[in-house]
Amino acid sequence: MAVLDRKARKKLRRRQDILDAAYAIFREVGYSSATMDSIAERADLAKGTVYIYFKSKEELYFSLLVNGLDIIIDILRDVGIRACAPEDMLKETARSLVGFFRAYTDYFRLFMVMQQEDMQSKLTPDLTRDLNKRGAVILQLLGDRIRTLIEKGYYGDADPRYAATILWGAFIGIAQLAVTREYLRVDSGNMEDLVQLCFDLLDKGLAASRAAPQPSTARRQRRDLASQEKKSLRLQTHSKA
């Protein structure tokens, strides 16, 4: 059993070495100019060994995206473990995501390659499942954080899944905007401030919902007000008569 475990760990390390080499090569020369030969050379492995782990450059590319999502998942789980006041939970989450962007900006540059139609056609069912699975975990972690704040009474009644989707979509959108503006040589402003502002706005909106009437209550209040206005109007008409 120990021998098998050692072999399994060696395979995992080698696979990660190939992913690290691919990340470095893609960052230096771009996806289109990268070759399996250059990746193998950077990983100090024979090209045939690289093909044992990854059947093509496309598979290696998508596996690298999965690897990036795994890093984000670890970061979010670490934030969940750290104790912080409820009002600081989303701020700390935003700060951690921005930290990932600063450390791994090239993952977002690589992500833009996937927007090309020919790349999407090369995405295998297994890798599609892996990417979707990681995305679901990220939304679950963000949703659990919001659900906890709702249960503690810091937020009003809200759907944690929708709130998590808004947070994640905002972060990805701002990150992609920053990378796009970088390509266009346009000042993208302070990315951290943008993410923090977005998270703060959602935080304030969810917190304000504690005092907001529920839809059914609001409708009832409008009906009561309309009824009172009609009654007042009838009284005024009767008085004039």
CYANA upper distance limits for C-alpha pairs under 8 A (distance plus 0.5 A):
  1 MET  CA      5 ASP  CA      6.64
  2 ALA  CA      6 ARG  CA      6.59
  3 VAL  CA      7 LYS  CA      6.72
  4 LEU  CA      8 ALA  CA      6.57
  5 ASP  CA      9 ARG  CA      6.60
  6 ARG  CA     10 LYS  CA      6.66
  7 LYS  CA     11 LYS  CA      6.75
  8 ALA  CA     12 LEU  CA      6.76
  9 ARG  CA     13 ARG  CA      6.61
 10 LYS  CA     14 ARG  CA      6.63
 11 LYS  CA     15 ARG  CA      6.57
 12 LEU  CA     16 GLN  CA      6.64
 13 ARG  CA     17 ASP  CA      6.57
 14 ARG  CA     18 ILE  CA      6.82
 15 ARG  CA     19 LEU  CA      6.87
 15 ARG  CA     53 TYR  CA      7.13
 16 GLN  CA     20 ASP  CA      6.56
 17 ASP  CA     21 ALA  CA      6.64
 17 ASP  CA     43 ALA  CA      6.57
 18 ILE  CA     22 ALA  CA      6.61
 18 ILE  CA     39 ILE  CA      7.64
 18 ILE  CA     40 ALA  CA      7.75
 18 ILE  CA     43 ALA  CA      6.12
 18 ILE  CA     50 VAL  CA      7.53
 19 LEU  CA     23 TYR  CA      6.62
 19 LEU  CA     60 LEU  CA      7.72
 19 LEU  CA     63 SER  CA      8.31
 19 LEU  CA     64 LEU  CA      6.58
 20 ASP  CA     24 ALA  CA      6.81
 20 ASP  CA     43 ALA  CA      8.37
 21 ALA  CA     25 ILE  CA      6.72
 21 ALA  CA     39 ILE  CA      6.16
 21 ALA  CA     40 ALA  CA      8.15
 21 ALA  CA     42 ARG  CA      6.04
 21 ALA  CA     43 ALA  CA      5.84
 22 ALA  CA     26 PHE  CA      6.41
 22 ALA  CA     39 ILE  CA      5.94
 22 ALA  CA     60 LEU  CA      8.08
 22 ALA  CA     61 TYR  CA      8.27
 22 ALA  CA     64 LEU  CA      8.36
 23 TYR  CA     27 ARG  CA      6.53
 23 TYR  CA     64 LEU  CA      7.74
 24 ALA  CA     28 GLU  CA      6.70
 25 ILE  CA     29 VAL  CA      6.54
 25 ILE  CA     30 GLY  CA      7.67
 25 ILE  CA     34 ALA  CA      6.82
 25 ILE  CA     38 SER  CA      7.86
 25 ILE  CA     39 ILE  CA      6.95
 25 ILE  CA     42 ARG  CA      8.35
 26 PHE  CA     30 GLY  CA      4.97
 26 PHE  CA     31 TYR  CA      5.50
 26 PHE  CA     34 ALA  CA      6.56
 26 PHE  CA    110 LEU  CA      8.27
 27 ARG  CA     31 TYR  CA      8.38
 27 ARG  CA    106 ASP  CA      6.75
 29 VAL  CA     33 SER  CA      6.32
 29 VAL  CA     34 ALA  CA      6.70
 30 GLY  CA     34 ALA  CA      6.72
 31 TYR  CA    110 LEU  CA      7.99
 31 TYR  CA    113 VAL  CA      8.17
 34 ALA  CA     38 SER  CA      7.34
 34 ALA  CA     39 ILE  CA      8.03
 35 THR  CA     39 ILE  CA      6.87
 35 THR  CA     57 LYS  CA      7.83
 36 MET  CA     40 ALA  CA      6.50
 36 MET  CA     47 LYS  CA      7.29
 36 MET  CA     50 VAL  CA      8.23
 36 MET  CA     56 SER  CA      8.42
 36 MET  CA     57 LYS  CA      6.91
 37 ASP  CA     41 GLU  CA      6.62
 37 ASP  CA     47 LYS  CA      6.46
 38 SER  CA     42 ARG  CA      6.63
 39 ILE  CA     43 ALA  CA      6.67
 40 ALA  CA     44 ASP  CA      6.49
 40 ALA  CA     45 LEU  CA      5.61
 40 ALA  CA     46 ALA  CA      6.46
 40 ALA  CA     47 LYS  CA      5.73
 40 ALA  CA     50 VAL  CA      6.77
 41 GLU  CA     45 LEU  CA      6.60
 41 GLU  CA     46 ALA  CA      7.82
 41 GLU  CA     47 LYS  CA      8.27
 45 LEU  CA     49 THR  CA      6.92
 45 LEU  CA     50 VAL  CA      7.52
 46 ALA  CA     50 VAL  CA      7.25
 47 LYS  CA     51 TYR  CA      6.96
 48 GLY  CA     52 ILE  CA      6.99
 49 THR  CA     53 TYR  CA      7.53
 50 VAL  CA     54 PHE  CA      6.61
 51 TYR  CA     55 LYS  CA      5.57
 51 TYR  CA     56 SER  CA      7.45
 54 PHE  CA     59 GLU  CA      6.55
 54 PHE  CA     60 LEU  CA      6.21
 55 LYS  CA     59 GLU  CA      6.91
 55 LYS  CA     60 LEU  CA      8.22
 56 SER  CA     60 LEU  CA      6.85
 57 LYS  CA     61 TYR  CA      6.57
 58 GLU  CA     62 PHE  CA      6.79
 58 GLU  CA    119 MET  CA      8.12
 58 GLU  CA    122 LYS  CA      7.40
 58 GLU  CA    123 LEU  CA      8.25
 59 GLU  CA     63 SER  CA      6.51
 59 GLU  CA    123 LEU  CA      8.04
 59 GLU  CA    124 THR  CA      8.48
 59 GLU  CA    127 LEU  CA      8.44
 60 LEU  CA     64 LEU  CA      6.63
 61 TYR  CA     65 LEU  CA      7.15
 62 PHE  CA     66 VAL  CA      6.96
 62 PHE  CA    123 LEU  CA      7.90
 62 PHE  CA    127 LEU  CA      7.41
 63 SER  CA     67 ASN  CA      6.72
 63 SER  CA    127 LEU  CA      7.64
 64 LEU  CA     68 GLY  CA      6.81
 65 LEU  CA     69 LEU  CA      6.90
 65 LEU  CA    107 TYR  CA      7.48
 65 LEU  CA    110 LEU  CA      8.33
 65 LEU  CA    111 PHE  CA      7.70
 65 LEU  CA    131 LEU  CA      8.23
 66 VAL  CA     70 ASP  CA      6.79
 66 VAL  CA    130 ASP  CA      7.32
 66 VAL  CA    131 LEU  CA      6.25
 66 VAL  CA    134 ARG  CA      7.76
 67 ASN  CA     71 ILE  CA      7.01
 68 GLY  CA     72 ILE  CA      7.06
 68 GLY  CA    107 TYR  CA      7.17
 69 LEU  CA     73 ILE  CA      6.71
 69 LEU  CA    131 LEU  CA      8.41
 69 LEU  CA    134 ARG  CA      6.73
 69 LEU  CA    135 GLY  CA      7.95
 70 ASP  CA     74 ASP  CA      6.79
 70 ASP  CA    134 ARG  CA      7.47
 71 ILE  CA     75 ILE  CA      6.80
 72 ILE  CA     76 LEU  CA      6.69
 72 ILE  CA     97 LEU  CA      7.95
 72 ILE  CA    100 PHE  CA      7.60
 72 ILE  CA    138 ILE  CA      8.24
 73 ILE  CA     77 ARG  CA      6.63
 73 ILE  CA    134 ARG  CA      8.23
 73 ILE  CA    137 VAL  CA      7.79
 73 ILE  CA    138 ILE  CA      6.51
 74 ASP  CA     78 ASP  CA      6.62
 75 ILE  CA     79 VAL  CA      6.84
 75 ILE  CA     96 SER  CA      7.35
 75 ILE  CA     97 LEU  CA      8.25
 76 LEU  CA     80 GLY  CA      6.80
 76 LEU  CA     93 THR  CA      7.49
 76 LEU  CA     96 SER  CA      8.01
 76 LEU  CA    138 ILE  CA      8.24
 76 LEU  CA    141 LEU  CA      7.46
 76 LEU  CA    142 LEU  CA      8.38
 77 ARG  CA     81 ILE  CA      6.89
 77 ARG  CA    141 LEU  CA      7.82
 78 ASP  CA     82 ARG  CA      6.96
 79 VAL  CA     92 GLU  CA      7.64
 79 VAL  CA     93 THR  CA      7.04
 79 VAL  CA     96 SER  CA      8.03
 80 GLY  CA    145 ARG  CA      8.00
 84 CYS  CA     88 ASP  CA      6.79
 84 CYS  CA     89 MET  CA      6.75
 85 ALA  CA     89 MET  CA      6.95
 86 PRO  CA    149 LEU  CA      7.03
 86 PRO  CA    154 TYR  CA      7.58
 87 GLU  CA     91 LYS  CA      8.35
 87 GLU  CA    154 TYR  CA      8.31
 88 ASP  CA     92 GLU  CA      6.54
 89 MET  CA     93 THR  CA      6.77
 89 MET  CA    145 ARG  CA      8.33
 90 LEU  CA     94 ALA  CA      6.57
 90 LEU  CA    199 PHE  CA      6.99
 90 LEU  CA    200 ASP  CA      8.08
 90 LEU  CA    203 ASP  CA      7.61
 91 LYS  CA     95 ARG  CA      6.61
 91 LYS  CA    196 GLN  CA      7.14
 91 LYS  CA    199 PHE  CA      7.43
 91 LYS  CA    200 ASP  CA      7.69
 92 GLU  CA     96 SER  CA      6.65
 93 THR  CA     97 LEU  CA      6.79
 94 ALA  CA     98 VAL  CA      6.68
 94 ALA  CA    195 VAL  CA      6.93
 94 ALA  CA    196 GLN  CA      6.42
 94 ALA  CA    199 PHE  CA      7.24
 95 ARG  CA     99 GLY  CA      6.68
 95 ARG  CA    192 GLU  CA      7.93
 95 ARG  CA    196 GLN  CA      7.85
 96 SER  CA    100 PHE  CA      6.90
 97 LEU  CA    101 PHE  CA      6.88
 97 LEU  CA    171 PHE  CA      8.28
 98 VAL  CA    102 ARG  CA      6.72
 98 VAL  CA    191 MET  CA      8.21
 98 VAL  CA    192 GLU  CA      6.43
 98 VAL  CA    195 VAL  CA      7.98
 99 GLY  CA    103 ALA  CA      6.71
100 PHE  CA    104 TYR  CA      6.25
100 PHE  CA    105 THR  CA      8.14
101 PHE  CA    105 THR  CA      5.45
101 PHE  CA    108 PHE  CA      8.41
101 PHE  CA    175 ALA  CA      7.73
104 TYR  CA    108 PHE  CA      8.21
105 THR  CA    109 ARG  CA      7.27
105 THR  CA    179 VAL  CA      8.48
106 ASP  CA    110 LEU  CA      6.56
107 TYR  CA    111 PHE  CA      6.57
108 PHE  CA    112 MET  CA      7.05
108 PHE  CA    175 ALA  CA      7.63
108 PHE  CA    176 GLN  CA      6.98
108 PHE  CA    179 VAL  CA      7.67
109 ARG  CA    113 VAL  CA      7.76
109 ARG  CA    176 GLN  CA      8.39
109 ARG  CA    179 VAL  CA      7.10
110 LEU  CA    114 MET  CA      7.83
111 PHE  CA    115 GLN  CA      7.87
112 MET  CA    116 GLN  CA      8.25
112 MET  CA    176 GLN  CA      8.40
113 VAL  CA    119 MET  CA      7.83
114 MET  CA    119 MET  CA      6.03
114 MET  CA    120 GLN  CA      6.66
115 GLN  CA    119 MET  CA      7.75
115 GLN  CA    120 GLN  CA      7.65
116 GLN  CA    120 GLN  CA      7.16
117 GLU  CA    121 SER  CA      7.04
118 ASP  CA    122 LYS  CA      7.24
119 MET  CA    123 LEU  CA      7.28
123 LEU  CA    127 LEU  CA      6.95
123 LEU  CA    128 THR  CA      6.86
124 THR  CA    128 THR  CA      6.56
125 PRO  CA    129 ARG  CA      6.62
126 ASP  CA    130 ASP  CA      6.73
127 LEU  CA    131 LEU  CA      6.59
128 THR  CA    132 ASN  CA      6.62
129 ARG  CA    133 LYS  CA      6.41
130 ASP  CA    134 ARG  CA      6.81
131 LEU  CA    135 GLY  CA      6.70
132 ASN  CA    136 ALA  CA      6.60
133 LYS  CA    137 VAL  CA      6.82
134 ARG  CA    138 ILE  CA      6.80
135 GLY  CA    139 LEU  CA      6.86
136 ALA  CA    140 GLN  CA      6.56
137 VAL  CA    141 LEU  CA      6.66
138 ILE  CA    142 LEU  CA      6.79
139 LEU  CA    143 GLY  CA      6.33
139 LEU  CA    161 ARG  CA      7.58
139 LEU  CA    164 ALA  CA      6.16
139 LEU  CA    165 THR  CA      6.93
139 LEU  CA    168 TRP  CA      7.74
140 GLN  CA    144 ASP  CA      6.43
140 GLN  CA    161 ARG  CA      8.05
140 GLN  CA    164 ALA  CA      8.24
141 LEU  CA    145 ARG  CA      6.86
142 LEU  CA    146 ILE  CA      7.00
142 LEU  CA    164 ALA  CA      5.73
142 LEU  CA    167 LEU  CA      8.49
143 GLY  CA    147 ARG  CA      6.51
143 GLY  CA    160 PRO  CA      5.26
143 GLY  CA    161 ARG  CA      5.90
143 GLY  CA    163 ALA  CA      7.57
143 GLY  CA    164 ALA  CA      5.49
144 ASP  CA    148 THR  CA      6.57
144 ASP  CA    160 PRO  CA      7.72
145 ARG  CA    149 LEU  CA      7.07
146 ILE  CA    150 ILE  CA      6.78
146 ILE  CA    160 PRO  CA      6.20
146 ILE  CA    163 ALA  CA      8.08
146 ILE  CA    164 ALA  CA      7.99
147 ARG  CA    151 GLU  CA      6.69
147 ARG  CA    160 PRO  CA      6.20
148 THR  CA    152 LYS  CA      6.68
149 LEU  CA    153 GLY  CA      6.81
149 LEU  CA    154 TYR  CA      5.80
149 LEU  CA    155 TYR  CA      6.33
150 ILE  CA    154 TYR  CA      6.25
150 ILE  CA    155 TYR  CA      5.07
150 ILE  CA    156 GLY  CA      6.51
150 ILE  CA    157 ASP  CA      7.17
150 ILE  CA    158 ALA  CA      8.21
151 GLU  CA    155 TYR  CA      8.37
153 GLY  CA    210 ARG  CA      8.31
154 TYR  CA    207 ALA  CA      6.55
154 TYR  CA    210 ARG  CA      8.12
155 TYR  CA    206 LEU  CA      5.71
155 TYR  CA    207 ALA  CA      4.90
155 TYR  CA    208 ALA  CA      7.85
155 TYR  CA    209 SER  CA      7.13
155 TYR  CA    210 ARG  CA      6.28
156 GLY  CA    206 LEU  CA      6.61
156 GLY  CA    207 ALA  CA      6.66
156 GLY  CA    208 ALA  CA      7.76
156 GLY  CA    209 SER  CA      5.25
156 GLY  CA    210 ARG  CA      4.35
156 GLY  CA    211 ALA  CA      7.97
157 ASP  CA    209 SER  CA      7.52
157 ASP  CA    210 ARG  CA      7.58
158 ALA  CA    163 ALA  CA      8.22
158 ALA  CA    206 LEU  CA      7.84
159 ASP  CA    163 ALA  CA      6.94
160 PRO  CA    164 ALA  CA      6.43
161 ARG  CA    165 THR  CA      6.66
162 TYR  CA    166 ILE  CA      6.74
163 ALA  CA    167 LEU  CA      6.81
163 ALA  CA    202 LEU  CA      8.42
164 ALA  CA    168 TRP  CA      6.62
165 THR  CA    169 GLY  CA      6.34
166 ILE  CA    170 ALA  CA      6.43
167 LEU  CA    171 PHE  CA      6.76
167 LEU  CA    198 CYS  CA      8.33
167 LEU  CA    199 PHE  CA      7.23
168 TRP  CA    172 ILE  CA      6.72
169 GLY  CA    173 GLY  CA      6.41
170 ALA  CA    174 ILE  CA      6.56
170 ALA  CA    195 VAL  CA      7.91
170 ALA  CA    198 CYS  CA      7.66
171 PHE  CA    175 ALA  CA      6.58
171 PHE  CA    195 VAL  CA      6.68
172 ILE  CA    176 GLN  CA      6.56
173 GLY  CA    177 LEU  CA      6.57
174 ILE  CA    178 ALA  CA      6.66
174 ILE  CA    191 MET  CA      7.64
174 ILE  CA    194 LEU  CA      7.82
174 ILE  CA    195 VAL  CA      7.48
175 ALA  CA    179 VAL  CA      6.89
175 ALA  CA    191 MET  CA      7.86
176 GLN  CA    180 THR  CA      6.55
177 LEU  CA    181 ARG  CA      6.57
177 LEU  CA    188 SER  CA      8.10
178 ALA  CA    182 GLU  CA      6.66
178 ALA  CA    188 SER  CA      5.90
178 ALA  CA    191 MET  CA      7.36
179 VAL  CA    183 TYR  CA      6.90
180 THR  CA    184 LEU  CA      6.86
181 ARG  CA    185 ARG  CA      6.35
181 ARG  CA    186 VAL  CA      5.41
181 ARG  CA    187 ASP  CA      7.12
181 ARG  CA    188 SER  CA      6.29
182 GLU  CA    186 VAL  CA      6.48
182 GLU  CA    187 ASP  CA      7.73
182 GLU  CA    188 SER  CA      7.60
190 ASN  CA    194 LEU  CA      7.05
191 MET  CA    195 VAL  CA      6.83
192 GLU  CA    196 GLN  CA      6.52
193 ASP  CA    197 LEU  CA      6.43
194 LEU  CA    198 CYS  CA      6.74
195 VAL  CA    199 PHE  CA      6.73
196 GLN  CA    200 ASP  CA      6.46
197 LEU  CA    201 LEU  CA      6.61
198 CYS  CA    202 LEU  CA      6.95
199 PHE  CA    203 ASP  CA      6.52
200 ASP  CA    204 LYS  CA      6.57
201 LEU  CA    205 GLY  CA      6.60
202 LEU  CA    206 LEU  CA      6.57
203 ASP  CA    207 ALA  CA      6.58
204 LYS  CA    208 ALA  CA      6.42
205 GLY  CA    209 SER  CA      6.83
206 LEU  CA    210 ARG  CA      7.85
208 ALA  CA    212 ALA  CA      7.28
209 SER  CA    213 PRO  CA      8.37
213 PRO  CA    217 THR  CA      6.33
213 PRO  CA    218 ALA  CA      6.22
214 GLN  CA    218 ALA  CA      6.55
215 PRO  CA    219 ARG  CA      6.63
216 SER  CA    220 ARG  CA      6.70
217 THR  CA    221 GLN  CA      6.65
218 ALA  CA    222 ARG  CA      6.74
219 ARG  CA    223 ARG  CA      6.70
220 ARG  CA    224 ASP  CA      6.64
221 GLN  CA    225 LEU  CA      6.62
222 ARG  CA    226 ALA  CA      6.59
223 ARG  CA    227 SER  CA      6.57
224 ASP  CA    228 GLN  CA      6.65
225 LEU  CA    229 GLU  CA      6.70
226 ALA  CA    230 LYS  CA      6.74
227 SER  CA    231 LYS  CA      6.68
228 GLN  CA    232 SER  CA      6.58
229 GLU  CA    233 LEU  CA      6.61
230 LYS  CA    234 ARG  CA      6.72
231 LYS  CA    235 LEU  CA      6.76
232 SER  CA    236 GLN  CA      6.71
233 LEU  CA    237 THR  CA      6.70
234 ARG  CA    238 HIS  CA      6.57
235 LEU  CA    239 SER  CA      6.52
236 GLN  CA    240 LYS  CA      6.81
237 THR  CA    241 ALA  CA      6.80
